Amino acid sequence: MRRNDFAKIFAFLLSFFVLSSVYGESQETELKSSLPTAKMGITSVAVDGQIYVLGGMTKQGQVSSDVNKYDTSTDKWTKEATMPTPRTMATAVAMNNKIYILGGRNSGGILDKVEIYDTKSRSWQAGKPLPSSRWYHMATVVNGKIYVIGGISGTGSSRRSLNKMEVYDPDNNAWSEGPPLPTSKQGGAAVSLGGKVYVIGGRTGAGDTGYATKTVDIYDPLKNSWSSGKEMPQTRTGIQSVVIKDKIYIIGGAAGGTATNSIDVHDPAAGTWSKAASMKRARTGHCVSSIGDRIYIIGGAIEMSAAGIIDSVEMLAIK
């Protein structure tokens, strides 16, 4: 894949997003030490009070294999062992001091590769590949199993949103297929809460004909079935999400066709959505992790150009 192919990828990822400053809210974010290299299409996890940021694409269109660790107590970044496979638009999850990075894409195409980083030994090993290659997908962990959901297969005019859900059991080193999403989608957010998987927002459809959604799909592993939750007030895609105090926070992405700096909160028990705060900068292609009651929002892009890729890091303390 040539460099101009990544220009097309960049245009696709940002074709739904333009810079937009939206409503100010009661809570404010605080700027933190910047990401060492401005990147979008990154993913992150929190392990032992540290945030690990993996992969992504730079302003020069290069797909990165870097792993940067952010110490929330010192507000400093350090570099960890690089990934064996550079990738962007992947997902990562953490279990038992290990980071699993799944799928994504690079100059070689769409990936089914799974790589596992031991944060104690600072070493990488190969994991069992995904049954389906995919990028711009969602993933989360429930009861010791990894759920990989949706995403994109193919490139260019063959690009398609997926409804597949694949489940990895690390104890048996085995993948299985779960019931499909009610609607194929990419670029949504997946979190676990109360032993269930919540898949929020995202974009559905094929190629350039897709559209953003506001749906909330809930998977119950005990019933092995999907149900619908309270929809978001507006369509949203390219989002990131975390759970704090049994509430789901949706950060950034695109709302109503434009990039947003909004942080919204969903209380599934009450069935409500409300505004939580605003970021200082609208962004998509970013990553988000939480430590305690603090949300860290990292990198991404704010406009439809390579110059729009940012290194900005913001923190929101949930009151």
Contacts in CASP RR format, 6 or more apart in sequence:
PFRMAT RR
TARGET T0000
AUTHOR 0000-0000-0000
METHOD contacts of the structure
MODEL  1
MRRNDFAKIFAFLLSFFVLSSVYGESQETELKSSLPTAKMGITSVAVDGQ
IYVLGGMTKQGQVSSDVNKYDTSTDKWTKEATMPTPRTMATAVAMNNKIY
ILGGRNSGGILDKVEIYDTKSRSWQAGKPLPSSRWYHMATVVNGKIYVIG
GISGTGSSRRSLNKMEVYDPDNNAWSEGPPLPTSKQGGAAVSLGGKVYVI
GGRTGAGDTGYATKTVDIYDPLKNSWSSGKEMPQTRTGIQSVVIKDKIYI
IGGAAGGTATNSIDVHDPAAGTWSKAASMKRARTGHCVSSIGDRIYIIGG
AIEMSAAGIIDSVEMLAIK
1 106 0 8 1.000
1 107 0 8 1.000
1 108 0 8 1.000
1 109 0 8 1.000
3 61 0 8 1.000
5 107 0 8 1.000
5 155 0 8 1.000
6 57 0 8 1.000
6 61 0 8 1.000
6 63 0 8 1.000
6 107 0 8 1.000
7 61 0 8 1.000
8 156 0 8 1.000
9 57 0 8 1.000
9 105 0 8 1.000
10 57 0 8 1.000
10 61 0 8 1.000
10 306 0 8 1.000
11 304 0 8 1.000
12 159 0 8 1.000
12 208 0 8 1.000
13 40 0 8 1.000
13 41 0 8 1.000
13 89 0 8 1.000
13 136 0 8 1.000
13 284 0 8 1.000
13 285 0 8 1.000
13 301 0 8 1.000
14 284 0 8 1.000
14 301 0 8 1.000
14 303 0 8 1.000
14 304 0 8 1.000
15 208 0 8 1.000
15 304 0 8 1.000
16 203 0 8 1.000
16 212 0 8 1.000
16 237 0 8 1.000
16 238 0 8 1.000
16 254 0 8 1.000
16 257 0 8 1.000
16 284 0 8 1.000
17 238 0 8 1.000
17 253 0 8 1.000
17 254 0 8 1.000
17 257 0 8 1.000
17 258 0 8 1.000
17 259 0 8 1.000
17 284 0 8 1.000
17 301 0 8 1.000
17 303 0 8 1.000
17 304 0 8 1.000
18 257 0 8 1.000
18 258 0 8 1.000
18 259 0 8 1.000
18 303 0 8 1.000
18 304 0 8 1.000
19 258 0 8 1.000
19 259 0 8 1.000
19 282 0 8 1.000
19 302 0 8 1.000
19 303 0 8 1.000
20 258 0 8 1.000
20 259 0 8 1.000
20 260 0 8 1.000
20 261 0 8 1.000
20 282 0 8 1.000
21 261 0 8 1.000
21 282 0 8 1.000
22 255 0 8 1.000
22 260 0 8 1.000
22 261 0 8 1.000
22 262 0 8 1.000
22 278 0 8 1.000
22 282 0 8 1.000
23 262 0 8 1.000
23 275 0 8 1.000
23 278 0 8 1.000
24 277 0 8 1.000
24 278 0 8 1.000
25 262 0 8 1.000
25 263 0 8 1.000
25 275 0 8 1.000
25 276 0 8 1.000
25 277 0 8 1.000
25 278 0 8 1.000
26 277 0 8 1.000
27 263 0 8 1.000
27 276 0 8 1.000
27 277 0 8 1.000
27 316 0 8 1.000
27 317 0 8 1.000
27 318 0 8 1.000
27 319 0 8 1.000
28 277 0 8 1.000
28 278 0 8 1.000
28 316 0 8 1.000
29 263 0 8 1.000
29 277 0 8 1.000
29 278 0 8 1.000
29 279 0 8 1.000
29 280 0 8 1.000
29 297 0 8 1.000
29 314 0 8 1.000
29 315 0 8 1.000
29 316 0 8 1.000
30 314 0 8 1.000
30 315 0 8 1.000
30 316 0 8 1.000
30 317 0 8 1.000
31 280 0 8 1.000
31 312 0 8 1.000
31 313 0 8 1.000
31 314 0 8 1.000
31 315 0 8 1.000
32 70 0 8 1.000
32 75 0 8 1.000
32 296 0 8 1.000
32 313 0 8 1.000
32 314 0 8 1.000
32 315 0 8 1.000
33 70 0 8 1.000
33 75 0 8 1.000
33 76 0 8 1.000
33 77 0 8 1.000
33 313 0 8 1.000
34 311 0 8 1.000
34 312 0 8 1.000
34 313 0 8 1.000
35 53 0 8 1.000
35 68 0 8 1.000
35 77 0 8 1.000
35 298 0 8 1.000
35 299 0 8 1.000
35 311 0 8 1.000
35 312 0 8 1.000
35 313 0 8 1.000
36 66 0 8 1.000
36 68 0 8 1.000
36 77 0 8 1.000
36 79 0 8 1.000
36 311 0 8 1.000
37 58 0 8 1.000
37 64 0 8 1.000
37 66 0 8 1.000
37 68 0 8 1.000
37 311 0 8 1.000
38 58 0 8 1.000
38 59 0 8 1.000
38 299 0 8 1.000
38 300 0 8 1.000
38 309 0 8 1.000
38 310 0 8 1.000
38 311 0 8 1.000
39 55 0 8 1.000
39 56 0 8 1.000
39 57 0 8 1.000
39 58 0 8 1.000
39 64 0 8 1.000
39 299 0 8 1.000
39 300 0 8 1.000
39 309 0 8 1.000
39 311 0 8 1.000
40 56 0 8 1.000
40 57 0 8 1.000
40 88 0 8 1.000
40 284 0 8 1.000
40 285 0 8 1.000
40 286 0 8 1.000
40 299 0 8 1.000
40 300 0 8 1.000
40 301 0 8 1.000
40 309 0 8 1.000
41 55 0 8 1.000
41 56 0 8 1.000
41 57 0 8 1.000
41 88 0 8 1.000
41 89 0 8 1.000
41 285 0 8 1.000
41 286 0 8 1.000
41 287 0 8 1.000
41 300 0 8 1.000
42 53 0 8 1.000
42 54 0 8 1.000
42 55 0 8 1.000
42 56 0 8 1.000
42 88 0 8 1.000
42 285 0 8 1.000
42 286 0 8 1.000
42 287 0 8 1.000
42 298 0 8 1.000
42 299 0 8 1.000
42 300 0 8 1.000
43 53 0 8 1.000
43 54 0 8 1.000
43 55 0 8 1.000
43 56 0 8 1.000
43 90 0 8 1.000
43 91 0 8 1.000
43 92 0 8 1.000
43 101 0 8 1.000
43 287 0 8 1.000
44 51 0 8 1.000
44 52 0 8 1.000
44 53 0 8 1.000
44 54 0 8 1.000
44 92 0 8 1.000
44 287 0 8 1.000
44 288 0 8 1.000
44 289 0 8 1.000
44 296 0 8 1.000
44 298 0 8 1.000
45 51 0 8 1.000
45 52 0 8 1.000
45 54 0 8 1.000
45 92 0 8 1.000
45 93 0 8 1.000
45 94 0 8 1.000
45 99 0 8 1.000
45 289 0 8 1.000
46 52 0 8 1.000
46 94 0 8 1.000
46 289 0 8 1.000
46 290 0 8 1.000
46 291 0 8 1.000
47 94 0 8 1.000
47 97 0 8 1.000
47 99 0 8 1.000
47 119 0 8 1.000
48 97 0 8 1.000
48 119 0 8 1.000
49 71 0 8 1.000
49 72 0 8 1.000
49 73 0 8 1.000
49 291 0 8 1.000
50 69 0 8 1.000
50 70 0 8 1.000
50 71 0 8 1.000
50 72 0 8 1.000
50 119 0 8 1.000
51 69 0 8 1.000
51 70 0 8 1.000
51 72 0 8 1.000
51 289 0 8 1.000
51 291 0 8 1.000
51 296 0 8 1.000
51 298 0 8 1.000
52 67 0 8 1.000
52 68 0 8 1.000
52 69 0 8 1.000
52 70 0 8 1.000
52 80 0 8 1.000
52 92 0 8 1.000
52 94 0 8 1.000
52 99 0 8 1.000
52 117 0 8 1.000
52 119 0 8 1.000
53 67 0 8 1.000
53 68 0 8 1.000
53 69 0 8 1.000
53 70 0 8 1.000
53 287 0 8 1.000
53 298 0 8 1.000
54 66 0 8 1.000
54 67 0 8 1.000
54 83 0 8 1.000
54 90 0 8 1.000
54 92 0 8 1.000
54 99 0 8 1.000
54 101 0 8 1.000
55 63 0 8 1.000
55 64 0 8 1.000
55 65 0 8 1.000
55 66 0 8 1.000
55 67 0 8 1.000
55 83 0 8 1.000
55 86 0 8 1.000
55 87 0 8 1.000
55 88 0 8 1.000
55 90 0 8 1.000
56 63 0 8 1.000
56 64 0 8 1.000
56 87 0 8 1.000
56 88 0 8 1.000
56 89 0 8 1.000
56 90 0 8 1.000
57 63 0 8 1.000
57 64 0 8 1.000
57 88 0 8 1.000
57 309 0 8 1.000
58 64 0 8 1.000
58 309 0 8 1.000
59 306 0 8 1.000
59 307 0 8 1.000
59 308 0 8 1.000
59 309 0 8 1.000
60 306 0 8 1.000
61 306 0 8 1.000
63 86 0 8 1.000
63 87 0 8 1.000
63 88 0 8 1.000
63 105 0 8 1.000
63 106 0 8 1.000
63 107 0 8 1.000
64 86 0 8 1.000
64 88 0 8 1.000
65 82 0 8 1.000
65 83 0 8 1.000
65 84 0 8 1.000
65 85 0 8 1.000
65 86 0 8 1.000
65 87 0 8 1.000
66 79 0 8 1.000
66 82 0 8 1.000
66 83 0 8 1.000
67 79 0 8 1.000
67 80 0 8 1.000
67 81 0 8 1.000
67 82 0 8 1.000
67 83 0 8 1.000
67 117 0 8 1.000
68 77 0 8 1.000
68 78 0 8 1.000
68 79 0 8 1.000
68 80 0 8 1.000
69 77 0 8 1.000
69 78 0 8 1.000
69 79 0 8 1.000
69 80 0 8 1.000
70 76 0 8 1.000
70 77 0 8 1.000
70 296 0 8 1.000
70 298 0 8 1.000
70 313 0 8 1.000
71 77 0 8 1.000
71 78 0 8 1.000
72 291 0 8 1.000
72 294 0 8 1.000
72 296 0 8 1.000
80 117 0 8 1.000
80 122 0 8 1.000
81 117 0 8 1.000
81 122 0 8 1.000
81 123 0 8 1.000
81 124 0 8 1.000
83 101 0 8 1.000
83 115 0 8 1.000
83 117 0 8 1.000
83 124 0 8 1.000
84 115 0 8 1.000
84 124 0 8 1.000
84 126 0 8 1.000
85 106 0 8 1.000
85 111 0 8 1.000
85 113 0 8 1.000
85 115 0 8 1.000
86 106 0 8 1.000
86 107 0 8 1.000
87 101 0 8 1.000
87 103 0 8 1.000
87 104 0 8 1.000
87 105 0 8 1.000
87 106 0 8 1.000
87 111 0 8 1.000
87 113 0 8 1.000
88 104 0 8 1.000
88 105 0 8 1.000
88 106 0 8 1.000
88 135 0 8 1.000
89 104 0 8 1.000
89 105 0 8 1.000
89 135 0 8 1.000
89 136 0 8 1.000
90 101 0 8 1.000
90 102 0 8 1.000
90 103 0 8 1.000
90 104 0 8 1.000
90 105 0 8 1.000
90 111 0 8 1.000
90 135 0 8 1.000
91 101 0 8 1.000
91 102 0 8 1.000
91 103 0 8 1.000
91 104 0 8 1.000
91 137 0 8 1.000
91 138 0 8 1.000
91 139 0 8 1.000
91 148 0 8 1.000
92 99 0 8 1.000
92 100 0 8 1.000
92 101 0 8 1.000
92 102 0 8 1.000
92 139 0 8 1.000
93 99 0 8 1.000
93 100 0 8 1.000
93 102 0 8 1.000
93 139 0 8 1.000
93 140 0 8 1.000
93 141 0 8 1.000
93 146 0 8 1.000
94 100 0 8 1.000
94 141 0 8 1.000
95 141 0 8 1.000
95 144 0 8 1.000
95 146 0 8 1.000
95 170 0 8 1.000
97 118 0 8 1.000
97 119 0 8 1.000
97 120 0 8 1.000
98 116 0 8 1.000
98 117 0 8 1.000
98 118 0 8 1.000
98 119 0 8 1.000
99 116 0 8 1.000
99 117 0 8 1.000
99 119 0 8 1.000
100 114 0 8 1.000
100 115 0 8 1.000
100 116 0 8 1.000
100 127 0 8 1.000
100 146 0 8 1.000
100 168 0 8 1.000
101 114 0 8 1.000
101 115 0 8 1.000
101 116 0 8 1.000
101 117 0 8 1.000
102 114 0 8 1.000
102 130 0 8 1.000
102 137 0 8 1.000
102 139 0 8 1.000
102 146 0 8 1.000
102 148 0 8 1.000
103 110 0 8 1.000
103 111 0 8 1.000
103 112 0 8 1.000
103 113 0 8 1.000
103 114 0 8 1.000
103 130 0 8 1.000
103 133 0 8 1.000
103 134 0 8 1.000
103 135 0 8 1.000
103 137 0 8 1.000
104 110 0 8 1.000
104 111 0 8 1.000
104 134 0 8 1.000
104 135 0 8 1.000
104 136 0 8 1.000
104 137 0 8 1.000
105 111 0 8 1.000
105 135 0 8 1.000
109 155 0 8 1.000
110 133 0 8 1.000
110 134 0 8 1.000
110 135 0 8 1.000
110 152 0 8 1.000
110 153 0 8 1.000
110 154 0 8 1.000
110 155 0 8 1.000
111 130 0 8 1.000
111 133 0 8 1.000
111 135 0 8 1.000
112 129 0 8 1.000
112 130 0 8 1.000
112 131 0 8 1.000
112 132 0 8 1.000
112 133 0 8 1.000
112 134 0 8 1.000
113 126 0 8 1.000
113 129 0 8 1.000
113 130 0 8 1.000
114 126 0 8 1.000
114 127 0 8 1.000
114 128 0 8 1.000
114 129 0 8 1.000
114 130 0 8 1.000
114 168 0 8 1.000
115 124 0 8 1.000
115 125 0 8 1.000
115 126 0 8 1.000
115 127 0 8 1.000
116 124 0 8 1.000
116 125 0 8 1.000
116 126 0 8 1.000
116 127 0 8 1.000
117 123 0 8 1.000
117 124 0 8 1.000
118 124 0 8 1.000
118 125 0 8 1.000
127 173 0 8 1.000
128 168 0 8 1.000
128 173 0 8 1.000
128 174 0 8 1.000
128 175 0 8 1.000
130 148 0 8 1.000
130 166 0 8 1.000
130 175 0 8 1.000
131 166 0 8 1.000
131 175 0 8 1.000
131 177 0 8 1.000
132 153 0 8 1.000
132 162 0 8 1.000
132 164 0 8 1.000
132 166 0 8 1.000
133 153 0 8 1.000
134 148 0 8 1.000
134 150 0 8 1.000
134 151 0 8 1.000
134 152 0 8 1.000
134 153 0 8 1.000
134 162 0 8 1.000
134 164 0 8 1.000
135 151 0 8 1.000
135 152 0 8 1.000
136 151 0 8 1.000
136 152 0 8 1.000
136 186 0 8 1.000
136 187 0 8 1.000
137 148 0 8 1.000
137 149 0 8 1.000
137 150 0 8 1.000
137 151 0 8 1.000
137 152 0 8 1.000
137 162 0 8 1.000
137 186 0 8 1.000
137 187 0 8 1.000
138 148 0 8 1.000
138 149 0 8 1.000
138 150 0 8 1.000
138 151 0 8 1.000
138 187 0 8 1.000
138 188 0 8 1.000
138 189 0 8 1.000
138 190 0 8 1.000
138 199 0 8 1.000
139 146 0 8 1.000
139 147 0 8 1.000
139 148 0 8 1.000
139 149 0 8 1.000
139 190 0 8 1.000
140 146 0 8 1.000
140 147 0 8 1.000
140 149 0 8 1.000
140 190 0 8 1.000
140 191 0 8 1.000
140 192 0 8 1.000
140 197 0 8 1.000
141 147 0 8 1.000
141 192 0 8 1.000
142 192 0 8 1.000
142 195 0 8 1.000
142 196 0 8 1.000
142 197 0 8 1.000
142 221 0 8 1.000
143 195 0 8 1.000
143 221 0 8 1.000
144 170 0 8 1.000
145 167 0 8 1.000
145 168 0 8 1.000
145 169 0 8 1.000
145 170 0 8 1.000
145 221 0 8 1.000
146 167 0 8 1.000
146 168 0 8 1.000
146 170 0 8 1.000
147 165 0 8 1.000
147 166 0 8 1.000
147 167 0 8 1.000
147 190 0 8 1.000
147 197 0 8 1.000
147 219 0 8 1.000
148 165 0 8 1.000
148 166 0 8 1.000
148 167 0 8 1.000
148 168 0 8 1.000
149 164 0 8 1.000
149 165 0 8 1.000
149 181 0 8 1.000
149 190 0 8 1.000
149 197 0 8 1.000
149 199 0 8 1.000
150 161 0 8 1.000
150 162 0 8 1.000
150 163 0 8 1.000
150 164 0 8 1.000
150 165 0 8 1.000
150 181 0 8 1.000
150 184 0 8 1.000
150 185 0 8 1.000
150 186 0 8 1.000
151 161 0 8 1.000
151 162 0 8 1.000
151 185 0 8 1.000
151 186 0 8 1.000
151 187 0 8 1.000
152 159 0 8 1.000
152 160 0 8 1.000
152 161 0 8 1.000
152 162 0 8 1.000
152 186 0 8 1.000
153 159 0 8 1.000
153 160 0 8 1.000
153 162 0 8 1.000
154 160 0 8 1.000
156 207 0 8 1.000
157 207 0 8 1.000
159 206 0 8 1.000
159 207 0 8 1.000
160 184 0 8 1.000
160 205 0 8 1.000
160 206 0 8 1.000
160 207 0 8 1.000
161 184 0 8 1.000
161 185 0 8 1.000
161 186 0 8 1.000
161 203 0 8 1.000
161 204 0 8 1.000
161 205 0 8 1.000
161 206 0 8 1.000
161 210 0 8 1.000
162 184 0 8 1.000
162 186 0 8 1.000
163 180 0 8 1.000
163 181 0 8 1.000
163 182 0 8 1.000
163 183 0 8 1.000
163 184 0 8 1.000
163 185 0 8 1.000
164 177 0 8 1.000
164 180 0 8 1.000
164 181 0 8 1.000
165 177 0 8 1.000
165 178 0 8 1.000
165 179 0 8 1.000
165 180 0 8 1.000
165 181 0 8 1.000
165 219 0 8 1.000
166 175 0 8 1.000
166 176 0 8 1.000
166 177 0 8 1.000
166 178 0 8 1.000
167 175 0 8 1.000
167 176 0 8 1.000
167 177 0 8 1.000
167 178 0 8 1.000
168 174 0 8 1.000
168 175 0 8 1.000
169 175 0 8 1.000
169 176 0 8 1.000
178 224 0 8 1.000
179 219 0 8 1.000
179 224 0 8 1.000
179 225 0 8 1.000
179 226 0 8 1.000
181 199 0 8 1.000
181 217 0 8 1.000
181 226 0 8 1.000
182 215 0 8 1.000
182 217 0 8 1.000
182 226 0 8 1.000
182 228 0 8 1.000
183 204 0 8 1.000
183 213 0 8 1.000
183 215 0 8 1.000
183 217 0 8 1.000
184 204 0 8 1.000
184 205 0 8 1.000
185 199 0 8 1.000
185 201 0 8 1.000
185 202 0 8 1.000
185 203 0 8 1.000
185 204 0 8 1.000
185 213 0 8 1.000
186 202 0 8 1.000
186 203 0 8 1.000
186 204 0 8 1.000
186 237 0 8 1.000
187 201 0 8 1.000
187 202 0 8 1.000
187 203 0 8 1.000
187 237 0 8 1.000
187 238 0 8 1.000
187 239 0 8 1.000
188 199 0 8 1.000
188 200 0 8 1.000
188 201 0 8 1.000
188 202 0 8 1.000
188 203 0 8 1.000
188 237 0 8 1.000
188 238 0 8 1.000
188 239 0 8 1.000
189 199 0 8 1.000
189 200 0 8 1.000
189 201 0 8 1.000
189 202 0 8 1.000
189 239 0 8 1.000
189 240 0 8 1.000
189 241 0 8 1.000
189 250 0 8 1.000
190 197 0 8 1.000
190 198 0 8 1.000
190 199 0 8 1.000
190 200 0 8 1.000
190 241 0 8 1.000
191 197 0 8 1.000
191 198 0 8 1.000
191 200 0 8 1.000
191 241 0 8 1.000
191 242 0 8 1.000
191 243 0 8 1.000
191 248 0 8 1.000
192 198 0 8 1.000
192 243 0 8 1.000
193 243 0 8 1.000
193 246 0 8 1.000
193 248 0 8 1.000
193 268 0 8 1.000
194 246 0 8 1.000
195 220 0 8 1.000
195 221 0 8 1.000
196 218 0 8 1.000
196 219 0 8 1.000
196 220 0 8 1.000
196 221 0 8 1.000
197 218 0 8 1.000
197 219 0 8 1.000
197 221 0 8 1.000
198 216 0 8 1.000
198 217 0 8 1.000
198 218 0 8 1.000
198 248 0 8 1.000
198 268 0 8 1.000
199 216 0 8 1.000
199 217 0 8 1.000
199 218 0 8 1.000
199 219 0 8 1.000
200 215 0 8 1.000
200 216 0 8 1.000
200 217 0 8 1.000
200 232 0 8 1.000
200 236 0 8 1.000
200 239 0 8 1.000
200 241 0 8 1.000
200 248 0 8 1.000
200 250 0 8 1.000
200 266 0 8 1.000
201 212 0 8 1.000
201 213 0 8 1.000
201 214 0 8 1.000
201 215 0 8 1.000
201 216 0 8 1.000
201 232 0 8 1.000
201 235 0 8 1.000
201 236 0 8 1.000
201 237 0 8 1.000
201 239 0 8 1.000
202 212 0 8 1.000
202 213 0 8 1.000
202 236 0 8 1.000
202 237 0 8 1.000
202 238 0 8 1.000
202 239 0 8 1.000
203 210 0 8 1.000
203 211 0 8 1.000
203 212 0 8 1.000
203 213 0 8 1.000
203 237 0 8 1.000
203 238 0 8 1.000
204 210 0 8 1.000
204 211 0 8 1.000
204 213 0 8 1.000
205 211 0 8 1.000
211 235 0 8 1.000
212 235 0 8 1.000
212 236 0 8 1.000
212 237 0 8 1.000
212 254 0 8 1.000
212 256 0 8 1.000
212 257 0 8 1.000
213 235 0 8 1.000
213 236 0 8 1.000
213 237 0 8 1.000
214 231 0 8 1.000
214 232 0 8 1.000
214 233 0 8 1.000
214 234 0 8 1.000
214 235 0 8 1.000
214 236 0 8 1.000
215 228 0 8 1.000
215 229 0 8 1.000
215 231 0 8 1.000
215 232 0 8 1.000
216 228 0 8 1.000
216 229 0 8 1.000
216 230 0 8 1.000
216 231 0 8 1.000
216 232 0 8 1.000
216 266 0 8 1.000
217 226 0 8 1.000
217 227 0 8 1.000
217 228 0 8 1.000
217 229 0 8 1.000
218 226 0 8 1.000
218 227 0 8 1.000
218 228 0 8 1.000
218 229 0 8 1.000
219 225 0 8 1.000
219 226 0 8 1.000
220 226 0 8 1.000
220 227 0 8 1.000
229 268 0 8 1.000
229 271 0 8 1.000
230 266 0 8 1.000
230 268 0 8 1.000
230 271 0 8 1.000
230 272 0 8 1.000
230 273 0 8 1.000
232 250 0 8 1.000
232 264 0 8 1.000
232 266 0 8 1.000
232 273 0 8 1.000
233 264 0 8 1.000
233 273 0 8 1.000
234 255 0 8 1.000
234 256 0 8 1.000
235 255 0 8 1.000
235 256 0 8 1.000
235 257 0 8 1.000
236 250 0 8 1.000
236 253 0 8 1.000
236 254 0 8 1.000
236 255 0 8 1.000
236 256 0 8 1.000
236 260 0 8 1.000
237 253 0 8 1.000
237 254 0 8 1.000
238 252 0 8 1.000
238 253 0 8 1.000
238 254 0 8 1.000
238 284 0 8 1.000
238 285 0 8 1.000
239 250 0 8 1.000
239 251 0 8 1.000
239 252 0 8 1.000
239 253 0 8 1.000
240 250 0 8 1.000
240 251 0 8 1.000
240 252 0 8 1.000
240 253 0 8 1.000
240 286 0 8 1.000
240 287 0 8 1.000
240 288 0 8 1.000
240 297 0 8 1.000
241 248 0 8 1.000
241 249 0 8 1.000
241 250 0 8 1.000
241 251 0 8 1.000
241 288 0 8 1.000
242 248 0 8 1.000
242 249 0 8 1.000
242 251 0 8 1.000
242 288 0 8 1.000
242 289 0 8 1.000
242 290 0 8 1.000
242 295 0 8 1.000
243 249 0 8 1.000
243 290 0 8 1.000
244 290 0 8 1.000
244 292 0 8 1.000
244 293 0 8 1.000
244 295 0 8 1.000
244 318 0 8 1.000
245 293 0 8 1.000
245 318 0 8 1.000
246 267 0 8 1.000
246 268 0 8 1.000
246 269 0 8 1.000
247 265 0 8 1.000
247 266 0 8 1.000
247 267 0 8 1.000
247 268 0 8 1.000
248 265 0 8 1.000
248 266 0 8 1.000
248 268 0 8 1.000
249 263 0 8 1.000
249 264 0 8 1.000
249 265 0 8 1.000
249 266 0 8 1.000
249 276 0 8 1.000
249 295 0 8 1.000
249 318 0 8 1.000
250 263 0 8 1.000
250 264 0 8 1.000
250 265 0 8 1.000
250 266 0 8 1.000
251 263 0 8 1.000
251 279 0 8 1.000
251 286 0 8 1.000
251 288 0 8 1.000
251 295 0 8 1.000
251 297 0 8 1.000
252 259 0 8 1.000
252 260 0 8 1.000
252 261 0 8 1.000
252 262 0 8 1.000
252 263 0 8 1.000
252 279 0 8 1.000
252 282 0 8 1.000
252 283 0 8 1.000
252 284 0 8 1.000
252 286 0 8 1.000
252 297 0 8 1.000
253 259 0 8 1.000
253 260 0 8 1.000
253 282 0 8 1.000
253 283 0 8 1.000
253 284 0 8 1.000
253 285 0 8 1.000
253 286 0 8 1.000
254 260 0 8 1.000
254 284 0 8 1.000
255 262 0 8 1.000
258 282 0 8 1.000
259 282 0 8 1.000
259 283 0 8 1.000
259 284 0 8 1.000
259 302 0 8 1.000
259 303 0 8 1.000
260 282 0 8 1.000
261 278 0 8 1.000
261 279 0 8 1.000
261 280 0 8 1.000
261 281 0 8 1.000
261 282 0 8 1.000
261 283 0 8 1.000
262 275 0 8 1.000
262 278 0 8 1.000
262 279 0 8 1.000
263 275 0 8 1.000
263 276 0 8 1.000
263 277 0 8 1.000
263 278 0 8 1.000
263 279 0 8 1.000
263 295 0 8 1.000
263 316 0 8 1.000
264 273 0 8 1.000
264 274 0 8 1.000
264 275 0 8 1.000
264 276 0 8 1.000
265 273 0 8 1.000
265 274 0 8 1.000
265 275 0 8 1.000
265 276 0 8 1.000
266 272 0 8 1.000
266 273 0 8 1.000
267 273 0 8 1.000
267 274 0 8 1.000
276 316 0 8 1.000
276 318 0 8 1.000
277 316 0 8 1.000
279 297 0 8 1.000
279 314 0 8 1.000
279 316 0 8 1.000
280 312 0 8 1.000
280 314 0 8 1.000
281 302 0 8 1.000
281 310 0 8 1.000
281 312 0 8 1.000
281 314 0 8 1.000
282 302 0 8 1.000
283 297 0 8 1.000
283 299 0 8 1.000
283 300 0 8 1.000
283 301 0 8 1.000
283 302 0 8 1.000
283 310 0 8 1.000
283 312 0 8 1.000
284 300 0 8 1.000
284 301 0 8 1.000
285 299 0 8 1.000
285 300 0 8 1.000
285 301 0 8 1.000
286 297 0 8 1.000
286 298 0 8 1.000
286 299 0 8 1.000
286 300 0 8 1.000
286 301 0 8 1.000
287 298 0 8 1.000
287 299 0 8 1.000
287 300 0 8 1.000
288 295 0 8 1.000
288 296 0 8 1.000
288 297 0 8 1.000
288 298 0 8 1.000
289 295 0 8 1.000
289 296 0 8 1.000
289 298 0 8 1.000
290 296 0 8 1.000
293 317 0 8 1.000
293 318 0 8 1.000
294 315 0 8 1.000
294 316 0 8 1.000
294 317 0 8 1.000
294 318 0 8 1.000
295 315 0 8 1.000
295 316 0 8 1.000
295 318 0 8 1.000
296 313 0 8 1.000
296 314 0 8 1.000
296 315 0 8 1.000
297 313 0 8 1.000
297 314 0 8 1.000
297 315 0 8 1.000
297 316 0 8 1.000
298 313 0 8 1.000
299 309 0 8 1.000
299 310 0 8 1.000
299 311 0 8 1.000
299 312 0 8 1.000
299 313 0 8 1.000
300 309 0 8 1.000
300 310 0 8 1.000
301 308 0 8 1.000
301 309 0 8 1.000
301 310 0 8 1.000
302 308 0 8 1.000
302 310 0 8 1.000
END
